[in-house]
Each structure stands twice: as structure tokens, then as C-alpha cells.
Amino acid sequence: VFLISLKAGGVGLNLTAADYVYIVDPWWNPAVEQQAIDRTHRIGQTKNIFAYRMICKDTIEDKIMELQERKRILAKELIADDASFVKSLSREDVEYLFS
């Protein structure tokens, strides 16, 4: 068992000995979580990786997951090949993406 925070475990480490990742402290930015999970997907990894998020209903973590989903949707639409979407973004949407 190896216990590490997202911020410490998401940068500069290769954890190819791991095959299970449990996220118990979700981060507002989904890329931070994905980077931490990707630390187990490196050259030399021969096992399947299982990532689990431990989220309780009606908690701050539940709200963070909603925030992550909104950011994912906005980012996906932003990089889509649809210039009209970019024009329809409000200032609040842009600030939300970069916050």
C-alpha cells in the first residue's frame, strides 16, 4: 500500500508497481487526477490498472465531481471544430475554465 496526495503523486513519479489507484480527495481540476492516475501507466507497466474514486453523496466531494464534469464539457466543446461555440462562451465560462 502506497498512500500519497494528488499534488505530490501527480508530478514526477512513475508508479508502475501499482495496479490500483484510489482517489479519496478529488481535485477541482480533472487533469490533476488524470495525471496522478497516469503515473501508473508508464513504460514497463504490464498489469491492468484500476482507478476508483471514493465519493459520498451530498458532500463537498460530490460538488467537486459536478465541477469537474462541467469543466470537461466546456473543454471538450472548446476544442471541437465549431467556431460558433467559442463565440457563444460567456466571460463566466472562460473564467470558469481557467480557474
C-alpha positions in Angstrom: 0.0 0.0 0.0 1.3 3.4 -1.0 -0.6 6.5 0.2 0.2 9.8 -1.4 -1.7 13.1 -2.0 -2.8 14.1 -5.5 -0.5 17.0 -5.7 2.6 15.1 -4.6 1.6 11.9 -6.6 0.7 13.7 -9.7 4.1 15.1 -10.6 7.5 13.5 -11.4 6.7 9.9 -10.3 6.4 6.6 -12.2 4.4 4.2 -10.1 4.4 1.1 -12.4 4.4 -1.3 -9.4 0.8 -0.1 -8.7 -2.3 -1.7 -10.3 -5.0 0.0 -8.2 -5.4 3.7 -7.7 -7.9 5.1 -5.2 -8.7 8.8 -5.2 -10.2 9.9 -1.9 -9.5 13.6 -2.1 -10.9 14.8 -5.5 -9.3 17.8 -7.0 -11.3 20.6 -8.7 -9.2 20.2 -11.9 -9.8 16.8 -13.5 -6.4 16.9 -15.3 -4.7 16.7 -11.9 -6.5 13.5 -11.1 -5.9 12.1 -14.5 -2.2 12.9 -14.3 -1.9 11.1 -10.9 -3.7 8.0 -12.4 -1.4 8.1 -15.4 1.6 7.7 -13.2 0.8 4.0 -13.1 0.6 3.9 -17.0 4.3 4.1 -17.9 6.7 2.1 -19.9 7.2 -1.2 -18.1 3.7 -1.4 -16.8 2.5 -4.9 -17.6 -0.7 -5.1 -15.4 -4.2 -3.7 -15.9 -4.8 -0.6 -13.9 -8.0 0.0 -11.9 -8.8 3.6 -10.8 -11.5 4.2 -8.2 -12.9 7.5 -6.9 -14.4 7.3 -3.4 -17.2 9.9 -3.4 -20.0 10.2 -0.8 -23.4 11.6 -1.9 -24.3 15.2 -0.9 -20.7 16.1 0.2 -18.2 18.6 -1.0 -16.5 15.8 -3.0 -19.8 15.3 -4.8 -19.9 19.0 -5.7 -16.3 18.8 -6.9 -17.2 16.0 -9.2 -20.0 18.2 -10.7 -17.5 21.0 -11.1 -15.1 18.6 -12.9 -17.8 17.4 -15.2 -18.8 21.0 -16.2 -15.1 21.7 -16.9 -14.8 18.6 -19.0 -17.9 19.5 -21.1 -16.7 23.1 -21.6 -13.2 22.0 -22.6 -14.5 19.4 -25.0 -16.8 21.9 -26.7 -14.0 24.4 -26.8 -11.7 22.1 -28.8 -14.4 20.9 -31.1 -14.4 22.0 -34.7 -17.3 24.5 -34.1 -16.3 28.2 -34.1 -19.9 29.2 -33.1 -19.4 27.5 -29.7 -16.4 29.7 -28.9 -18.4 32.8 -29.8 -21.2 31.7 -27.5 -18.9 31.4 -24.4 -19.7 33.9 -21.7 -17.0 35.6 -19.7 -18.1 33.5 -16.8 -17.5 30.3 -18.9 -14.0 31.4 -19.8 -13.1 32.3 -16.3 -14.5 29.0 -15.1 -12.3 27.1 -17.5 -9.2 28.8 -16.3 -9.9 28.9 -12.6 
